[in-house]
Amino acid sequence: MKPLSLVVLCLLGFASAASASSFVGTTDTIGASLANTVEGTTNITSSAANDKVVLEARTDAASFVASRGEVRGVRLEAALNHIRATQPRLEASDMQLAEAILAL
């Protein structure tokens, strides 16, 4: 093996390790955030777990969360309106509700 090839392989190995470490930290943060959201929205999810309007919004909720709120699908909008109509005292953001829908 040429010395240059060995250096490139070592650098790739270090980059992969750093990337994996960063990924683990990010997923831990996301997991903690989702856990907090799920705890805070237990009342919503327990009543919505069998709700067809809410369950059909899961794909739109995933797009909404992944795009940080930029992509708002029709089914998600319907589910958000439905949840707010059935839970008028609820104080949760659209993002919190979308994350709770994903947790169902």
SVG drawing of the C-alpha trace seen along z (x, -y; Angstrom):
<svg xmlns="http://www.w3.org/2000/svg" viewBox="-64 -27 68 29">
<polyline fill="none" stroke="black" stroke-width="0.4" points="0.0,0.0 1.3,-3.4 2.0,-5.9 -0.5,-8.4 -3.2,-5.7 -2.6,-4.9 -2.9,-8.6 -6.2,-8.9 -7.6,-5.8 -6.5,-7.1 -8.1,-10.5 -11.3,-8.8 -11.3,-6.7 -11.0,-9.8 -13.7,-11.6 -16.0,-8.6 -15.4,-8.4 -16.0,-12.2 -19.2,-11.9 -20.5,-9.0 -19.8,-10.8 -21.6,-13.9 -24.5,-11.7 -24.8,-10.0 -24.9,-13.4 -27.5,-14.7 -29.7,-11.7 -29.4,-11.9 -30.6,-15.5 -33.5,-14.6 -34.5,-11.7 -34.5,-13.9 -36.6,-16.5 -39.1,-13.9 -39.3,-12.4 -40.1,-15.9 -42.7,-16.5 -44.3,-13.1 -44.5,-13.7 -46.0,-17.1 -48.6,-15.9 -49.7,-12.6 -53.3,-13.7 -53.3,-14.5 -51.7,-11.3 -53.7,-9.0 -57.0,-10.4 -55.6,-10.7 -53.9,-7.3 -57.0,-5.8 -58.1,-9.0 -58.1,-8.4 -57.5,-12.1 -54.5,-12.2 -53.0,-8.9 -53.3,-9.8 -51.2,-12.9 -48.1,-11.0 -46.3,-11.4 -47.1,-15.1 -46.0,-15.4 -42.7,-13.8 -42.1,-16.2 -43.0,-19.1 -40.6,-18.1 -37.8,-17.2 -38.2,-20.6 -38.3,-22.5 -41.8,-23.7 -41.3,-24.7 -43.4,-21.9 -47.1,-21.9 -49.2,-19.2 -52.9,-19.2 -53.4,-16.2 -51.2,-17.7 -53.2,-20.9 -56.4,-18.9 -55.0,-17.0 -53.7,-20.2 -57.2,-21.8 -58.9,-18.6 -56.7,-18.3 -57.1,-22.0 -60.9,-21.7 -61.1,-18.7 -58.6,-20.0 -59.4,-23.8 -57.3,-24.3 -54.2,-22.8 -51.1,-25.0 -48.8,-23.3 -46.9,-24.5 -47.5,-23.0 -44.0,-21.5 -44.8,-19.9 -48.1,-18.5 -46.3,-17.2 -43.7,-15.4 -46.4,-13.9 -48.2,-12.6 -45.0,-11.0 -44.7,-9.4 -48.0,-7.6"/>
</svg>
